[in-house]
């Protein structure tokens, strides 16, 4: 409720204060994160808005810890009862308040250097503490917060993760733009489904919607019976004969027109009844299969699990490109590392081989880690305090240490020789490494990030370039401590004859991949790329355990809220 109208335009406009251009206020971070802790702004008039994290009513005034999401730190706000008569209501956690006031130095030894003494309250959004899910003495777990996905950004942890995620996104664009990459928006719908070789795709169709509409309509208006159609045909016959008789009798033009009009109406009704009589509930069928000719895209369509192959079309014309967007996979997993909808960063580099690709991936990951150390240290310190004491150390380790690079074959030999641990899944040449294998390499053997390359061709996508040994492909994975696989990618197969053979060997028809083969037919070029799972990068940075906690709106089996 609005209880004041004074705006900051009537207050001090000192050049030392950074006002927001579009919300007429000063962000809390621009007060408390000054080099002097805000002391230099003492006696300045400012407007501040935010949400109460903690509040106390102390006699004739209320003391509020206010946070606006701009930083982890709160601003102490003092509201006198002469300014707001309802101070007993504004102290509740979750209350939103927008105020004008004067910044004043605090007593020595207090938590902050300045606090805001309110002159007027511009707006208040009250909270009923008996109903507010985030109110209470017991801290909410990250798991319980998933039931309040619309409110959880108000907690210290989720807001910090949001700022870390934002920093990593900004760093991603900065890195690739600084290295001459062009940002390309790739589609999320495709009619070619199985690029990743998993078959775990979501289908896009309007057929179910249309079938439901038809079923509902048929319940309200049942299909005509054969007797209805016979009656309609008989009526048409009678109307036709009547019109013909009038013509033979040289009836007036008006009479003939009326008769012909009645005949037309009868014929139209018959046509509709005949069309309706052949309608069938359920999905349309043809030759025993679903008929997609009436579907939105006229053929099966799917949500993409990667933008890589579409990105290749631009790499084969514009050289260095990248995409950054959501991907979707219908993997029915409740694993802490998997989501149904997640974000991928995917660069594609023309004239680049596997080594170039590994160099790019390592440099990019190092850049992300350094960016957090330089620009997000306050939020990282919160992660260290509450979740993972080694989080900042891990970032520093990555930025300062060359990644280990080993072939898949060597990785298998290393793991086969492990005696102090029994793996749940047996290690042998030809397997896909599980998280336990990946983390043993990074956390125990090398104690740093590891790039494994030259995988067996049978466990990698058909578009990876076959090596000279004919058994392995130029694929690579970047493994990092705590998480395991962070990046997957490799050099693409650019040879037309080899690619055509690989498609056929994979049991897939050539027709849906003709456009992909065209990239090999016309001006083929050596090119490489990779995909970084963005949520896994956030997990790695923060030290949290569950991927559902590092994405704003998690989608996984059984959950698609908001």
ZABA-993705 format. One record per residue (C-alpha): x, y, z. Coordinates in steps of 0.1 Angstrom, whole numbers, plus 5000, padded with zeros to 4 digits. Example, Ala and Ser with C-alpha at 12.3 -4.5 7.8 and 13.67 -1.06 7.14 Angstrom:
<kezas>
512349555078
513749895071
</kezas>
This chain:
<kezas>
500050005000
501350344991
501850575021
504150845007
504851024975
508251204980
510751084953
514451104953
514451394928
513851614959
516851464977
520551524975
521951454941
525551414952
527751274924
529051024949
525650844950
524850604921
521150624915
519350364895
518150504862
514850314859
513650254895
514550584913
516450424941
520050344952
521049974952
522249844986
525449714970
526250074959
526150174996
527749895016
530249784990
532050114986
535650094996
534850295028
531850075036
529450365029
530950605054
531550865027
527750875021
526950965057
524351245059
523351175023
519651135014
518750814995
515750604985
516150224991
513749934984
514049574994
512649285014
513049245051
515348955061
515049015098
513249275118
512749385154
510349615170
512349805197
509950035216
509250345194
511150225164
511749925142
515149785131
515149615098
517749415079
516849495043
518049315012
517349414975
519149124958
521949334945
524449164969
524548924998
524849205024
521849365041
521349735050
520349825085
517150045083
515650235112
512050325111
510450545138
506850495148
506250855140
507050775104
505150445101
502450375127
502450005118
505949925127
504849605143
503749475108
506749585088
509249385109
508049045095
510448855073
509348895036
507849235039
508749465010
509449825018
510450124998
511750425018
513450765017
515950845044
519350965056
522450755058
524250785092
527450635105
526950355130
528650305163
532050155162
532049775164
528749735148
528249505118
527949785092
529550125088
526250305079
522550265085
519550425069
517250635091
513950665074
512251005067
509250865048
507850535036
506850535000
505450184997
504949865018
504049515007
502949335039
503248975048
501148745070
503748565090
501348285098
501048195061
504448305046
506247985038
509748135043
508948275078
510048085108
512848005132
513847685115
516047725084
514547575052
516547305035
517347334998
515147034992
512147195009
512647514990
511947334957
508347324968
508347714967
510247774935
508548104931
509648234965
513048064970
514948354952
514348554984
516648325004
520348415008
521448084991
519248104959
519848474954
523648414957
523348134932
521448354908
524148614909
526848354904
524848214875
524548564860
528248624864
529048294846
526648384818
528148724814
531648574815
530648324788
529548594763
532648804772
535048514766
533648414732
533048774720
536648864730
537848574710
536048664678
533048414681
529648504666
526648434688
524048224669
520548144681
519847784673
516347624672
514847414700
512547224676
513846974650
512546704627
515746494630
515746344665
518646124674
521846334671
523046234706
522445864700
520345834732
516845844718
515846044749
513846314731
510646504738
508146494709
506346814698
502846754684
499346904683
497746574674
496846494710
495246834714
493246784683
492246434693
491046564727
489046834710
487446574687
486646334716
485046614736
483046724705
481846374698
480646324733
478446634729
477446554693
477646184685
478546054651
475546024627
474045674622
473545504589
469845574592
470645954595
472645944563
469945744545
467345994556
469546284544
470046114510
466246054507
465646424515
468146524488
466346294463
462946444472
464246804469
465946734436
462846574421
460746864434
463047124418
463046924385
459246904385
458947284389
461247334360
459247094338
456047274348
457547614338
456947744373
457848094382
461548194386
460948264423
459447924430
462347754412
464947954431
463347864464
463347494455
466947494443
467947674475
466347404496
468047134475
471447304481
470847314518
469946944519
472946844499
475247054522
473746874552
474346534536
477946624528
478646724564
477046414577
479046194554
482346364564
481446344600
480445974598
484045884589
485646064619
487445834643
488345914679
492045904689
495045984668
494845984630
496145654615
497645564581
498845214572
498745114609
500945414620
500245764633
499445994604
501446314609
500146484577
497646684597
500146764625
501647114629
504947034612
503346764590
505946504603
507346404636
509146684654
511246694686
512746924711
516546934706
519046794730
521847014715
522247304692
525547164679
524547034645
522647344635
525547554647
527847364623
526047514594
527147864605
530647744615
531047624579
530447984567
531348224595
534248024611
533948074649
530448064664
528647974696
525247924710
523947944746
520447824753
518147564767
518247194757
515746924766
516146554771
513546304782
515846114805
513745964833
516446024860
516246164895
520046194896
521546494913
523346564880
520446544855
517546774845
514946744817
515647114807
519047254811
521347514795
524347444772
527147654760
528247524726
531047674705
531947544671
535347634655
536147604618
539647484608
540247344643
541246994652
540946804685
543946974701
542547314692
539247214708
540847104740
542847424742
539647634738
537747424764
540547454790
541047824784
537247884787
536847694820
539847884835
538348214824
535048134841
536648044873
538848354873
535848564865
534048444897
537148514918
537348864904
533648964902
531648734926
533948674955
531348784981
528748524969
531448264967
532448335003
528748275012
529047934995
532247855014
530547955047
527347755042
528147465019
531647385007
534747515024
536847424994
534747614968
537147914964
540247684966
538847474938
538347784916
541947894923
543247544916
541647544881
542847884872
546447814882
546947454871
547347304836
544647034830
545846674827
545346524793
545146144789
543745914763
540745704770
542845394768
545345524794
542445624817
541045274815
544445124824
544745364854
541345274867
541944894861
544944914883
543045074912
543144844942
542145064971
538645114958
536044874944
533945044917
530244964914
530644934876
533544724863
536144914843
537044774809
537944914775
534745014756
532645124786
531245474791
532745614823
530445664852
530645954876
532545734901
535245674875
535446034864
535646164899
538245914909
540446044881
540046404891
539646384929
542046104937
544546024909
545346374895
543646604920
542746854892
540746874860
541446604835
540746594797
540146244784
540246204746
540145944718
537145744729
535945414714
533745504684
531045274696
530245494726
530345834710
528046014685
528245914648
529446254638
532746234657
535846204635
537245854632
540945824641
543445644620
543245334642
539645294630
538645204666
538545544683
537145884675
538546234681
536146294711
537046454744
535546514778
536646764803
536346614838
536546834869
536746764907
533446704926
531346694894
533046464869
532046544832
531646914827
532346934789
531846694761
532846744725
535346674698
536346704662
533546644637
533746404608
534246624578
534846344552
531646284531
532245914524
533045834561
530146034574
527645854550
529045524561
528745614598
525045714594
524245384577
526245184603
524245354630
521045214614
519645554605
518145654571
520145894550
517246124540
516846324573
520646384573
521046494537
521446864547
524146754572
525846554544
525746874522
528147034546
530546754536
529646764499
530147134494
533247304506
533947064535
536047194563
537747054594
535847174625
535547104662
533347204691
532047114725
529147164749
529447274785
526647194808
525947534824
524247404855
527147164861
529447464859
527347634886
527447314907
531247294903
531647654913
529247664943
529947324958
526147244960
525146874956
521946884936
521647034901
517947124909
519147394932
521247584906
518647654879
515847904885
513047674875
514047314876
512347064853
512746694861
510446384861
507246484879
508046854882
507447144858
506147414881
505547764869
</kezas>
